[in-house]
């Protein structure tokens, strides 16, 4: 049966060949030279390599990974010391800029402090978007309490892990995390300020489960900070929440002057603006001997005195700094500005009439209806500059511009994190790109160092033999007796005790890895050289009077290069693994400089493994893809370069 | 044979001296001054004492006076202290742990037991799986199952221990909840019967052992398979088959014996390698083994413990080479170890 089919096929192909020859002519005539052409072994090996699909796939994967980690850093810049606890432990998600369609056309307010944003529409409906969950506590902020209904929310504000909303009836509703006194009753002995106490002392009464404000028209402002909230009603600022985090919250909460116009909260300080255009931090020394950056004056010493002379019309805050706007349109930035918050952009025409702060960037609105932005631009949040706007809003890393009809006209900023964020709020994807560059560089340099040592020692010892061989092999044995991981840890620990700068330290780690891993290759090269040096071409070279060192490195070395190549490839994978193991244990490259190993430093506890799967899943995937493809390439190289094994298969 | 072993042991002694000197020198680069610390704490207790006086006393006591070679000699036990006594490693004194305040030997006794236990257990498990698997793959070379195992082993040996450990913890401890995430014993198990405590300990060791075994599968299986393939392509195998021997006899007595030679080297080398390799496992699973003690002592600058363990690792690897060479002679009658 099978034979018959073969015959059939044979007939068909013969017919096909005849057909082709009849109409398209015979295939190219081969001349004698071409038939007899010999192909060099390396060419054969390359051909054999590319015949193997798995190896080619591995090569493509590895090359794209190389491109990814060596070109990627230019596209995804990393702020090495950046940390943002407001963005910590966010799962992969891309909805942070997705303003719900119901809100887009009639925006009254948008605000956000961390990974989620709330918005209230003109028809009194509350919307929420972004990453609305807490992976650890399993809280879902987007599950509103029952009292929140469509069309009954007057205003809302989002903090780091809580939301406060005021209904049209005046009910003050809080939800989210309440462990640090964000809303409801809190233990004041722990340093928190209880919302229930503040509101009842202010004379509000409970209606059902919630405190109620009788006259909602008197509410001037509702703002949430890190884990705190301020509510301005009729010149009085009521504040509650995690006062342990705010060094002047208790002072401000106790002082009620009745003339407060606006409150702004950074992550650890609060400032109030009064009706008369002055600002205060509650404490006498709040502005004392502190400098600020002014848009017109440059650096201003003693910001407190400076502000007394001018009339402040708006105040806002980022995570670390505060911004004041005077009636002349001058902007003052006060506080830490590590992300360029003080690089104030001045409008081309007109003057600023409103400022809004995100977590590391600030938006300014001019009287001519233009919006300008400055500060941290990691995710394009300042790319809204120059757009027309009637009103401006920010999330933590988002900017929104709205026209006269309260329609969203422009938005910019962080859409989300592809691979989530780590426990310090750093983008895992960016760190994988930069960490990959570091890991690959360390692996490559270590392999080069170890190969150079191995080639020199192996060639010398194999070629010269005698006492040279004896000496070098004893040295090799001493080095191979060194237990790798403990010894590398010890060396790394010792250099950590010296104040060397980070790059030198990383270089030393590369050299250490190289110095500890050359022995196997050196032995292999020696054995190969021993075999090669007895061959005829070496005798011929000697007879021609070629220098010994030249024979060793120019005549013998090329013949064993295939062995070296294979071994280098496999060692490269080995070095990636040892580097990441060392860094994982905390003895390699130190944080905050990422590598694929140290990104997992601290991931081996059940909290991280259970709740933050993206933190421990993605770096290993990249590392594994790299090492697996390198190993496949190395194995295939060994097969195709070894004539014996390729005959077998 | 005896002459060869003696020669090798002499050689080991020389290498050990060189390496221990090297490590001692490197470790002395650390700015740790035990004598100053001791003198300081003594002065805090009694303000009347003079610091320099006490400092000199403790330096002499710890053998820290003199140049680095003298100190090394004292630590090793080949150079006398100022009072003329020898008290170093050769005399069985590994030093005193500054953190535990106990002799190092005492500190290391219990962890050493644990490490040896899990290593032997892991070796048995790994050999029990990899040898049959490697032989199976070699005999059925090119079959689908063989290709499957080959792909699996490439993945296995390309992954570092900590990644496998994290994935296994996630799967077996977090999702399935079969094993504890880390630790050595259930809290409050002190009062249990010794049998119950043994099972409790085995229950805690299970996941680390599974991870260790899994990590060794990749490389070992490939190695066994390769040497078995080599052995199966020998002429004697063809002869054996031509004689009409059963396939089982061909594989297990003719080929296997030949394949064993490189495998023995690997197994011994690997067994000794996991002493330092289990450092990773012990740290991930918080097992009280010498690897963990080494890690902790290093971060606490507890010199004496670190140095003692370094010496242990070196001795293990030096004797490992010797044992490998001798074992070679046993499995391969052609190799005569008497050169």
Interface residues (C-beta under 8 A of the other chain):
Chain A: X474 X477 X478 X480 X481 X482 X483 X484 X485 X486 X487 X489 X490 X491 X493 X494 X497 X573 X577 X580 X581 X584 X585 X586 X587 X597 X600 X603 X604 X605 X606 X609 X610 X613 X616 X620 X623 X624 X627 X628 X630 X631 X632 X635 X648
Chain B: X15 X18 X19 X23 X26 X27 X29 X30 X31 X154 X155 X157 X158 X159 X160 X161 X162 X163 X165 X166 X167 X169 X170 X173 X174 X181 X182 X233 X275 X276 X277 X279 X280 X283 X284 X294 X295 X298 X299 X306 X309 X310 X313 X314 X316 X317 X318 X321
